[in-house]
Amino acid sequence: VLMILGMLFALLHHYQDLGPMSRSISMWVAIKPPDTLLYVFLPPLLYESSFGSDWFIFRRLLSSILTLAFLLVFINVLLMGLLMTFIIPADWGPGLMLS
């Protein structure tokens, strides 16, 4: 829902003036570098989540967490790499492979 609303506001902002909302969107888009958003919002969110979590539940779910965090991400990267190789061919011949 948030993604759809964000896309809707971006489209509306692009085609017509939304008053104060357009000024706000323009300020957020103009933030340089864009990673600043991560530096501002991510630490408080991580702190709040870790502060509110229960250690015993975390310990019980650790194997599932590690499986999802590492194994499935690796499988996802592997599958996306193979898929992108066929969708966007790089025309690398056998002589151009890095050693």
Summary of the structure (lengths in Angstrom):
residues: 99
radius of gyration: 21.4
end to end distance: 46.4
largest distance: 58.0
contacts: 167
relative contact order: 0.04
helix: 77%
strand: 0%
